[in-house]
């Protein structure tokens, strides 16, 4: 995978999207990760090893999500 890139993970519930993405992010070794997901809290244990800050997690249903993550 070459950066910059966009990764879209689409599958049914329970097919390992969070598992795959958390390991991909660990492998790529980012300094900061911003999550825009409605299910992050329920899958938080999958991402624990990435030390994602609470203020870097956003809900995609929030109409101001882009402005908030730019701050």
C-alpha positions as CSV (number, residue, x, y, z in Angstrom):
1,X,0.0,0.0,0.0
2,X,1.3,3.4,-1.0
3,X,0.3,6.5,0.9
4,X,-1.8,8.6,0.3
5,X,-4.6,6.2,-0.2
6,X,-8.2,5.6,0.7
7,X,-9.3,2.3,2.1
8,X,-12.9,1.3,2.2
9,X,-13.8,-1.8,4.2
10,X,-17.3,-3.1,3.4
11,X,-18.7,-6.4,4.6
12,X,-21.4,-7.9,6.7
13,X,-21.3,-7.7,10.5
14,X,-18.8,-10.1,12.0
15,X,-16.6,-10.5,8.9
16,X,-13.4,-8.9,10.4
17,X,-13.4,-5.3,9.1
18,X,-12.3,-3.9,12.4
19,X,-9.7,-6.6,12.9
20,X,-8.3,-6.1,9.4
21,X,-8.2,-2.3,9.7
22,X,-6.6,-2.2,13.1
23,X,-3.8,-4.5,12.0
24,X,-3.3,-2.5,8.7
25,X,-3.1,0.7,10.7
26,X,-0.6,-0.8,13.1
27,X,1.5,-2.1,10.2
28,X,1.5,1.4,8.5
29,X,2.7,3.1,11.8
30,X,0.9,6.4,11.7
31,X,1.6,9.2,14.1
32,X,-2.1,10.1,14.4
33,X,-5.2,8.3,13.4
34,X,-8.6,9.9,13.0
35,X,-11.6,7.6,13.1
36,X,-14.9,8.5,11.6
37,X,-17.2,5.5,12.4
38,X,-20.5,4.9,14.1
39,X,-19.2,1.6,15.7
40,X,-15.8,2.6,17.0
41,X,-16.9,2.4,20.7
42,X,-18.3,-1.1,20.3
43,X,-15.1,-2.2,18.6
44,X,-12.7,-0.1,20.7
45,X,-10.8,-3.2,22.0
46,X,-9.7,-4.0,18.4
47,X,-8.0,-0.6,18.2
48,X,-6.6,-0.3,21.7
49,X,-3.0,-1.0,20.7
50,X,-3.1,2.0,18.4
51,X,-3.6,4.5,21.2
52,X,-6.3,6.5,19.4
53,X,-7.3,9.6,21.4
54,X,-10.9,10.0,22.3
55,X,-11.0,13.5,20.6
56,X,-9.9,11.8,17.3
57,X,-13.1,9.7,17.1
58,X,-16.1,11.2,15.2
59,X,-19.6,10.1,14.3
60,X,-20.3,10.1,10.5
61,X,-23.9,11.2,11.2
62,X,-22.7,14.5,12.7
63,X,-23.2,17.1,10.0
64,X,-20.1,19.0,11.3
65,X,-17.7,16.1,11.3
66,X,-15.4,17.5,8.7
67,X,-15.1,20.9,10.4
68,X,-14.5,19.2,13.8
69,X,-11.7,17.0,12.6
70,X,-9.9,20.0,11.0
71,X,-9.6,21.8,14.4
